[in-house]
Amino acid sequence: MKKSKKKKSKLSPFEKFLYFITIMLVITSPLIIVFEKSTLSKMNYDVEKIKKQITSQEKENESLQMKINELASLENIQKIIKEKGLEYNNDNIKNID
């Protein structure tokens, strides 16, 4: 029977550590890149969703502003005054000297 010789590693512990770190970087870097891309994509989706909400709110604000202008118009105020019986009548004015 022959004695089996143990093969001694020719790599130092520091070199083994460097190889290990390099392999880990090669494995994890694509995962990190994919994670970052997916996060960026989700943020872009959220930004577009918020832009759509802003546009919708601006349209609603514009519509409400037009309604305010319509209700505050002089013609509308005079119409309401006549309905309530508060119209201006020059004959009812008495001058006191």
LINQUI-V98212 format. One line per field, one symbol per residue. phi: phi as a letter, one per 20 degrees, with the letter a starting at -180 (. if undefined). psi: psi as a letter, one per 20 degrees, with the letter a starting at -180 (. if undefined). A space follows every 50 residues. Layout:
phi=???
psi=???
This chain:
phi=.eeeeeeefeefgffffffffffffffeffffffffffffffffffffff fffffffffffffffffffffefffffffffffemdffcffeededd
psi=pqpppppppjprhghgggggggghghghghggggggghggggghghghgh gggggghgggggghhhgghghjqhghghghghhikkqpohhipppp.
